[in-house]
Amino acid sequence: MAARILHRLRHALAGEGGREERVRGGCEAEDFPESSELEDDTEGLSTRLSGTLSFTSHEEEEEEEEEEGAGEELGEPPQAMGAAAGAEDGEWGPAAERAGGSLLTRQLQELWRKSRGSLAPQRLLFEVTSASVVSERSSKYVLYTIYLIRSGRFDKAPAAIARRYSDFEQLNRRLRCRFGCDMAGITFPRKRLRRNFTAETIAKRSRAFEQFLSHLHSIAEIRRSPEFLEFFFLQDLQAAQRLTCTGMYREALATWANAYRLQDRLGVCGSGRFLLTLAGLAVCHQELDELGEAHGCCEQALQLLEAQGSHPLLGPFLQAHVHLAWKVGKDKRRSEARLQDLREAGPPLQQQPTLKECLIKEPLE
C-alpha cells in the first residue's frame, strides 16, 4: 500500500513539474504578467460599473483568500475534508487521509483566526450615486452622495454620506501630512478656477472620488486611521448628538442609524464611537417608546463591554438595561449582578450619569 502511494505521488509531482516548465517557457518575455491583467481588469470595472473603481492591495487579496477558505465548514471532522480531497486526486490510504486532513484542518483554522482578526476582511466599493449643485447666500458647491457597498453582500439599508469637494480636499491634506510615503502614489483631482459645475466636470470628479476612496481603503494603515474613519461617520455623530439634545428624537434616530451602518461597513464595531452610537440609538428608541429596540441596543453594548472591567458607559448601560428588561419582561438578573459588582468596587451608582446624560456631555470633535 505504501509503495502504491509513493508511486502515485512521484507520478503527480512529475506531471506538475512538466506543466510548470511549459508555463515558465511561455512567460519568459513577461516579467510581471499579473500587472497587465490587473490594469485590463480595472478598465473593465470602470466600464461595467459606470465609474465605480475599487483597488485591492496585496494584503486584502490575502485576506479575501483567507475568508474564502474560512467560509467552508471548519467545524466538520478532519476525515470529511480528507474524503473530499480524495475524491479529487484519486483514492488515498487511510493514513494519508488522517495526516493530510489534520494538517489541512490546522492550516484552515489558522487562516480563519487571521481573517477574523483583520479590521476590514470584506471588500468595500464606494459609489457616487448622485451629485447636486447647492446654492447658498455666499457660496455655491457640488454635494456628492456616496454609498458604501460590501462586495458580494446585500444590505437592506444603505450606508451613505454626502460630502463636498472641500471635505475630500481636507481628508487628502490630513492623510498626506501623516502618511506621506503611502499617499505618494495616490492621485487627487485638482481644483479648478472655472467650469466646476458642468456635467462633464461633475462626472469626472465623481469617478475620481470613487477611485480615491477605494485606493485609500486598500492601504491597511490608512483605512485604520482616525482621519480616514471619521471622514465617514463623525459628521453624522455630531448631527445626531445635536438633534438628541434638542429633543428631535425621530430625526436623531435616523442619523444614529446611518452612523451605525457606516461603522459596520468600515469594520469598527468595537470602538468607543460605536458604543456611543449604540447609546444614542437606545436613548432615541426609549424616548419614542420603542422599548424592545432600546433593550436590544443595550444588550449589544453590554456584549461588547463583557471583557472590560470598567468603562464610563458600563454603569449607565447596565442601569438602562435593567430598567428596560423590567419593562419588556426580559431576564435582568445578569445585569443586576454586574451592577452589584460595580457598587462594591466603585462609587455609588446614584452619582453616575444616566445614558442620556453621558450622550449629551460626550465631546465629539
DACOR-V491892 format. One record per pair of residues at least 12 apart in sequence whose ideal C-beta (glycine too) atoms are under 10 Angstrom apart, sorted by the first residue. I is the first residue (numbers start at 1). GAP is how many residues later the second one is. Records with the same first field share a line. If there is no record, write none. Layout:
I = GAP + GAP
This chain:
1 = 92 + 93 + 94 + 95
2 = 91 + 93 + 94
4 = 87 + 88 + 89
5 = 86 + 87 + 88 + 90 + 91
8 = 81 + 82 + 83 + 84 + 88
9 = 83 + 87
12 = 77 + 78
38 = 17 + 18
42 = 12 + 13 + 169
45 = 80 + 169
46 = 161 + 164 + 165
49 = 76 + 78 + 158 + 161
50 = 77 + 78 + 153 + 156 + 157 + 160
51 = 76 + 77 + 152 + 153 + 155 + 156 + 157 + 158 + 159 + 160
52 = 73 + 74 + 75 + 76 + 77 + 95 + 97 + 154 + 155 + 158 + 159 + 162
53 = 72 + 73 + 74 + 154 + 155 + 157 + 158 + 159 + 160 + 161 + 162
54 = 69 + 70 + 71 + 72 + 73 + 95 + 97 + 156 + 157 + 159 + 160 + 161 + 163 + 164
55 = 131 + 156 + 157 + 158 + 159 + 160 + 161 + 162 + 163 + 164
56 = 67 + 68 + 95 + 158 + 159 + 161 + 162
57 = 158 + 160 + 161 + 162 + 163 + 166
58 = 160
59 = 59 + 159 + 160 + 161
60 = 58 + 60 + 61 + 62 + 63 + 64 + 157 + 158 + 159 + 160 + 163
61 = 62 + 157
62 = 49 + 52 + 53 + 56
63 = 48 + 51 + 52 + 55 + 56 + 57 + 58 + 59 + 60 + 157
64 = 51 + 57 + 58 + 59 + 87 + 88
65 = 46 + 50
66 = 42 + 44 + 45 + 46 + 47 + 48 + 49 + 50 + 52 + 55
67 = 44 + 45 + 47 + 48 + 49 + 51 + 54 + 55 + 56
68 = 43 + 47
69 = 35 + 38 + 39 + 42 + 43 + 46
70 = 38 + 39 + 40 + 41 + 42 + 43 + 44 + 45 + 46 + 51
71 = 41 + 44
72 = 12 + 36 + 40
74 = 31 + 34 + 35 + 37 + 38
76 = 25 + 29
77 = 24 + 28
78 = 19 + 20 + 21 + 22 + 23 + 24 + 25 + 26 + 27 + 28
79 = 15 + 18 + 19 + 22 + 23 + 26
80 = 21 + 25
81 = 16 + 19 + 20 + 21 + 23 + 24 + 27
82 = 12 + 14 + 15 + 16 + 17 + 18 + 19 + 20 + 21 + 22 + 23
83 = 14 + 18
84 = 17 + 20
85 = 12 + 15 + 16 + 19
86 = 14 + 15
118 = 102 + 149
119 = 101 + 104 + 105 + 110 + 147 + 148 + 149 + 151
120 = 30 + 97 + 98 + 100 + 103 + 104 + 145 + 146 + 147 + 148
121 = 146
122 = 28 + 29 + 30 + 31 + 143 + 145
123 = 26 + 27 + 28 + 29 + 30 + 91 + 94 + 95
124 = 24 + 25 + 26 + 27 + 35 + 89 + 90 + 93 + 94 + 99 + 141 + 142 + 143
125 = 22 + 23 + 24 + 25 + 26 + 85 + 88 + 89 + 92
126 = 20 + 21 + 22 + 23 + 35 + 83 + 84 + 85 + 86 + 87 + 88 + 89 + 90 + 91 + 106
127 = 18 + 19 + 20 + 21 + 22 + 31 + 33 + 79 + 83 + 86 + 87
128 = 16 + 17 + 18 + 19 + 35 + 74 + 75 + 77 + 78 + 79 + 80 + 81 + 82 + 85
129 = 15 + 16 + 17 + 18 + 20 + 29 + 31 + 77
130 = 13 + 14 + 15 + 16 + 17 + 30 + 32 + 76
131 = 12 + 13 + 14 + 15 + 31 + 33 + 66 + 68 + 71 + 72 + 74 + 75 + 78
132 = 12 + 13 + 30 + 70
133 = 63 + 64 + 69
134 = 28 + 30
135 = 62
139 = 25 + 27
140 = 56 + 57
141 = 23 + 24 + 25 + 26 + 55 + 56
142 = 21 + 22 + 23 + 54 + 55 + 59 + 60 + 63 + 64
143 = 19 + 20 + 21 + 22 + 24
144 = 17 + 18 + 19 + 20 + 21 + 23 + 24 + 58 + 61 + 62 + 65 + 66
145 = 13 + 15 + 16 + 17 + 18 + 61
146 = 13 + 14 + 15 + 16 + 17 + 22 + 60 + 63 + 64 + 67 + 86
147 = 12 + 13 + 14 + 118
148 = 12 + 13 + 65 + 69 + 84 + 113 + 114 + 116 + 117 + 118
149 = 116
150 = 114 + 115 + 117
153 = 112
155 = 106 + 109 + 110
156 = 105
157 = 100 + 101 + 103 + 104
158 = 100 + 103 + 107
159 = 73 + 74 + 77 + 98 + 99 + 100 + 101 + 102 + 103 + 104 + 105 + 106 + 107
160 = 72 + 76 + 98 + 101 + 102
161 = 52 + 70 + 71 + 72 + 74 + 75 + 97 + 98 + 101
162 = 73 + 74
163 = 46 + 50 + 68 + 69 + 72
165 = 24 + 26 + 27 + 31 + 40 + 44
166 = 25
167 = 42 + 64 + 68
168 = 20 + 21 + 37 + 40 + 41 + 44 + 45 + 63
169 = 19 + 20 + 21 + 22
170 = 57 + 61
171 = 17 + 41 + 42 + 45 + 56 + 57 + 59 + 60 + 61
172 = 14 + 15 + 16 + 17 + 40 + 44
173 = 15 + 54
174 = 51 + 52 + 53 + 54 + 56 + 57
175 = 13 + 41 + 44 + 47 + 50 + 52 + 53 + 56
176 = 12
177 = 50
178 = 43 + 44 + 47 + 48 + 49 + 50
179 = 37 + 40 + 42 + 43 + 46 + 48 + 49
181 = 40
182 = 33 + 34 + 37 + 38 + 39 + 40 + 43
183 = 32 + 33 + 36 + 39
185 = 30 + 34
186 = 25 + 26 + 29 + 30 + 32 + 33 + 36
187 = 21 + 24 + 25 + 28
188 = 20 + 21 + 23 + 24 + 27
189 = 12 + 15 + 16 + 17 + 18 + 19 + 20 + 22 + 23
190 = 18
192 = 13
213 = 15 + 18 + 19
216 = 12 + 15
217 = 49
223 = 43 + 44 + 45
224 = 42 + 43 + 44
226 = 42 + 45 + 47
228 = 38
229 = 33 + 34 + 37 + 38 + 39 + 42 + 44
230 = 43 + 134 + 135
232 = 27 + 30 + 31 + 33 + 34 + 36
233 = 25 + 26 + 27 + 28 + 29 + 30 + 32 + 33 + 35 + 40 + 41 + 44
234 = 25 + 28 + 39 + 130 + 131
235 = 20 + 24 + 129
236 = 18 + 19 + 20 + 21 + 22 + 23 + 24 + 25 + 26 + 27 + 41
237 = 18 + 19 + 22 + 25 + 26 + 36 + 39 + 40 + 43 + 125 + 127
238 = 17 + 21 + 126 + 127
239 = 12 + 13 + 16 + 17 + 19 + 20 + 125
240 = 12 + 13 + 14 + 15 + 16 + 17 + 18 + 19 + 20 + 36 + 37 + 40 + 41 + 44 + 119 + 124
241 = 14 + 15 + 35 + 39 + 118 + 119 + 120 + 121 + 122 + 123
242 = 13 + 118 + 122
243 = 12 + 13 + 37 + 41
244 = 12 + 35 + 36 + 39 + 40 + 43 + 112 + 115 + 116
245 = 111 + 114 + 115 + 116
247 = 40
248 = 36
249 = 31 + 34 + 35 + 36 + 37 + 38 + 39 + 41
250 = 34 + 37 + 38
251 = 33
252 = 28 + 29 + 31 + 32 + 35 + 36 + 107
253 = 27 + 28 + 30 + 31 + 32 + 34 + 35 + 37 + 40
254 = 30
255 = 22 + 25 + 29
256 = 20 + 21 + 22 + 23 + 24 + 25 + 26 + 27 + 28 + 29 + 41 + 103
257 = 20 + 23 + 24 + 27
258 = 19
259 = 14 + 15 + 17 + 18 + 21 + 22
260 = 14 + 17 + 18 + 20 + 21 + 37 + 40
261 = 16
262 = 15
263 = 14
264 = 13
269 = 31 + 35
270 = 34
271 = 33
272 = 39 + 40 + 41 + 90
273 = 89 + 91
274 = 26 + 27 + 30
275 = 25 + 26 + 29 + 30 + 36 + 37 + 38 + 39 + 42 + 83
276 = 25 + 37 + 82 + 83 + 86 + 88
277 = 20 + 24 + 82
278 = 18 + 19 + 20 + 21 + 22 + 23 + 24 + 26 + 35 + 39 + 77
279 = 18 + 19 + 22 + 34 + 37 + 38 + 41 + 76 + 77 + 79 + 80 + 83
280 = 17 + 75 + 76 + 79 + 82
281 = 12 + 13 + 15 + 16 + 17 + 19 + 20
282 = 12 + 13 + 14 + 15 + 16 + 17 + 18 + 19 + 34 + 35 + 38 + 39 + 42 + 73 + 74 + 77
283 = 14 + 33 + 37 + 71 + 72 + 73 + 74 + 75 + 76 + 77
284 = 13 + 72 + 75
285 = 12 + 13 + 39
286 = 12 + 34 + 37 + 38 + 41 + 69 + 70
287 = 69
289 = 38
291 = 32 + 33 + 34 + 36 + 37 + 39
292 = 32 + 35 + 36 + 38
293 = 31 + 35
294 = 26 + 27 + 29 + 30 + 33 + 34 + 61
295 = 25 + 26 + 28 + 29 + 30 + 31 + 32 + 33 + 34 + 35 + 37
296 = 28 + 32 + 34
297 = 20 + 23 + 24 + 27 + 58
298 = 18 + 19 + 20 + 21 + 22 + 23 + 24 + 25 + 26 + 27 + 37 + 57
299 = 18 + 22 + 25 + 26 + 31 + 36
300 = 17
301 = 12 + 13 + 15 + 16 + 17 + 19 + 20 + 54
302 = 12 + 15 + 16 + 18 + 19 + 32 + 33 + 36
304 = 13
305 = 12 + 13 + 33
306 = 32
309 = 32 + 33 + 36
310 = 32 + 35 + 36
312 = 40 + 41 + 46 + 50
313 = 40 + 42 + 45 + 46 + 49
314 = 24 + 25 + 28 + 32 + 38
315 = 23 + 24 + 27 + 28 + 31 + 32 + 34 + 36 + 37 + 38 + 39 + 40 + 43
316 = 33 + 36 + 37 + 38 + 39 + 40 + 41 + 42 + 43
317 = 18 + 21 + 38 + 41
318 = 14 + 16 + 17 + 18 + 19 + 20 + 21 + 22 + 23 + 24 + 31 + 34 + 37
319 = 16 + 20 + 23 + 30 + 33 + 34 + 35 + 36
320 = 15 + 34 + 35 + 36
321 = 13 + 14 + 15 + 17 + 18 + 34
322 = 12 + 13 + 14 + 16 + 17
323 = 12 + 31 + 32
